[in-house]
Amino acid sequence: MRYAMAIDTKKCVGCSDCVVACQTENNVPIGYARDWVAEMVAGTYPNVELEIRSERCNHCDNAPCVRCCPTGASHIIDGGIVKVTPEECIGCGACIQSCPYDARYSHPEGYVDKCTFCDHRVEDGLDPACVAVCPTKCMYFGDLDDPSSDVSEAMKNRNYKALAPEAGTDPQIFYLL
Amino acid sequence: MKTRRDFIKISALGTGGLAIAGGAYNWANGSELAEGMSAKAAGKNLKLNRFPTYCEVCFWKCAGWAHTNEKGNIIKIIGNDEDPHCNGRLCPRGTGGIGMYNDEDRLKTPLIRTTENGQQTFREASWDEAFELIAQKYQEIKQKYGAETIAGFFHGSPGSHLGHLLHAFGSHTEAHPSYAQCRGPREVAFAATYGSGVGSPEPTDIRDTRCLVLIGSHIGENMHNGQVQEMADAIDNGATIITVDPRFSTAASKSKFWLPIKPSTDLALLLAWINVIINEELYDKDFVEKNTYGFNELKEHVSKMTPEWAYGITTLEPALIRQTAHEMAAAAPSVIVHPGRHVTWYGDDTQRERAIAILNGLLGSWGRRGGFYFPEGMSLPKFPTPELPHPEWDWKDIHDKKYPLALLPVSNALVEASIPENNPKHLIKSWLVAGTNLPLTLPDKDQTLKAMQALEFLVVVDTMPMEITGYADVVLPECTYLERYDYIRSAPHREPNIALRMPATEPKYESKPAWWIAKQLGEKLGLQKYFPWKNIEEVLDWQLKKVGSSLEEMQRIGVKKFDRAFGAPYLVDGENFEFNTNSGKIELYSTEMQNAGFDPLPSFTQHEEPQQGFYRLIYGRTPAHTFSRTANNPNLVDLKPEPWLWINPKVASIWGIENGQYIWLKNQDGKITQFPIQVRVTERIRWDSVFMPHGFGHHNKRLTRAYGKGASDAELITNVKIDPVMGGTGMRSNFVTFLTEEPEMEVES
């Protein structure tokens, strides 16, 4: 089993609903976020292009944050979800520095926090909060090993990319182009 | 400067004593709701921790569930899967609506204007005291000038309760800025063409369309939820999107064709499209012949309005105009030339909207799948009350035949009629304002302030210390939508449906629901016979039972759908549809406009252009905010703390302005923004225009997160072009220049 997410840049309008839904679902303190929206503008008026992406932890197969964690607080659970155990985290911040996606932040309570793919919801057969709320239904979640999962279906017949492939982390968030 | 009505920052009291948490008030006001619900839940051995609601962060009113934890605090809000407005998915504002409830800057107690040591201030008051004062002043006003001189200004749910109160007292004058500052022109134009307005939510069948045409409508930046969802469906389905906008909007970035039009020239483009579709015989001939009136007059009228003619006005290549017309025709009748929502731009807005209506008529999209469907709503009977009084005059007399086709009161006309030196036929002496922050909502803020200074009595009902509260004589704290009942939402849609809003928790502080405020005040005014119910639950249950539901059922399900009673959502082949117009047909040539003395066919008018060094001010939306009402919401401020001013890189380079720099804006009349705005240098905007989101630039310090964040567009909109057809305020003929150093200004005390 390999959990992954595909995000359709053709549909995303960058409304940030994924951000606020994550904050309320996961009790993320105001001023912090586990996911965010990036907007890339290219070209010169009137030949302009815009790409909008909802970004978060890439739950990498080759996760530098897990390798560099001195206490084992950062770890990988079934399905490849990268998680942090707050009680084991000493807040050293090495993982924050090692992440090519800047996907982790220091929680005011002294540990490092990040996206969990809402594993507490996934256990119950639900989509992560960001996927469930998205008004454009531009996000797809599921098991890449299952060819009939939402994410596998979404990636069929579409071009896609991952971010910072040069970092060699084998990220599991894909952007449909 | 001392004035009769000094602006009072609600913090005037300065002590922490404002918060009277809990309070003695029984939150359900005599209802057994809290106990009743938990008892019911216990009976079913369920932990009842979600309560149905519909959102009040914007007018789309999506239905959802407010979830509470064991302590009874609201922890999250999610959409109701059965709701056609949101299909189970709220937008960021709906999801972040929880911030409206948690905002510690909320109004907490009734406040009464008083003078202490020569200075005007507010003092906390009990509800009873506030009601006594209002009742006394209202009776005085009624005696001296007549109850008709009290006008209501409302937005959203509280208006239905308070409007009833005003009507019961003898005034039938209530304006909603959502008309003359927003969608009025399209309602009038579509009514003149099709015999019925557009309404809300717009009955655009975007889900099934093959071609969606957006004229300055920025779906995706406005989060009109169902519409955004359907646009995404249309993208999935491979529909063609054509976006006309001087700005590379989000929608433009999703479009097959983006037409970067010169601002203010949209009507020329529309007429050229009509010209191509008629000249090349691309219109739906059967539909036009069967259903429309005035085709030949239209054909003659547009005969010279070719794409080459429009090129010289719009700067859009004739080939592009033709190509996009061909795209629309190829998709017809599954095509939508979208009427837009905020359409009060240049003062000839009804005529521009008429051109949109005509174009849809030629393409045969009205009443067709993938075009416009016929919406149907569930009509709930009114709880019986004695007949309401008939005022001697009302808003129609205030308009005084000035805006003959206005279907609803024009807020700016009421403001004008509140200023004695205008010598209005009927002078308005008092306002009751709820849910709308007029100084930041209406254009020409100075005129709004002038009118408020002249009022004898101003009562404001709101959840937040919005700027308008600072000018009030009495401020009444309404609880948020998450803490109250309101009337049933029954907006028309593909399927008739209703949604319930009920409290998920007790109102915080001393805040109260508007229905309760209206009833209590009504009783103080001796109008109890018009409020013959114990509480709103009784009214809702009575209404719901009349349509085969009940309050108990709606508390469980939140949204209920019904079968259509009046036929299919689309025209049936061979159907002889009678349109509610003078001719019974779709009036391409409008006899109603003609009879009222206006052009029966739309023509292009040249609008004002910016002077050297000035740029047209285009304002709009940002997805995380609704006008000024969300600017202090902690969750939404976290997403978007302050507005950007978009400036084209070439312009920025001439001015030496850098990305991220704060600048002040000065308009053509010398009006300077109170606060600076941060610049975003971007290729997404033309060189002759700048863009900023509407609703920022709050100047009340009690809005601790919103205060001083960015400029307010309302301050800069002093050149207002009134639509002679319906009184709408055209706001896009304002031009700004940049001040990179802090200007010296008189600061409002």
Interface residues (C-beta under 8 A of the other chain):
Chain A: K10 K11 V13 G14 C15 S16 D17 V19 V20 A21 Q23 T24 E25 N27 I30 G31 A33 V41 G43 T44 Y45 P46 V48 E49 L50 I52 A132 V133 C134 P135 T136 K137 C138
Chain B: I75 K76 I77 I78 G79 C86 G88 R89 L90 C91 P92 T95 G96 I98 G220 E221 M223 N225 V228 Q229 M231 A232 D233 I235 D236 F248 T250 S253 K254 W258 P260 P623 A624 P634 N635 L636 D638 L639 K640 N648 T682 E683 R684 I685 R686 W687
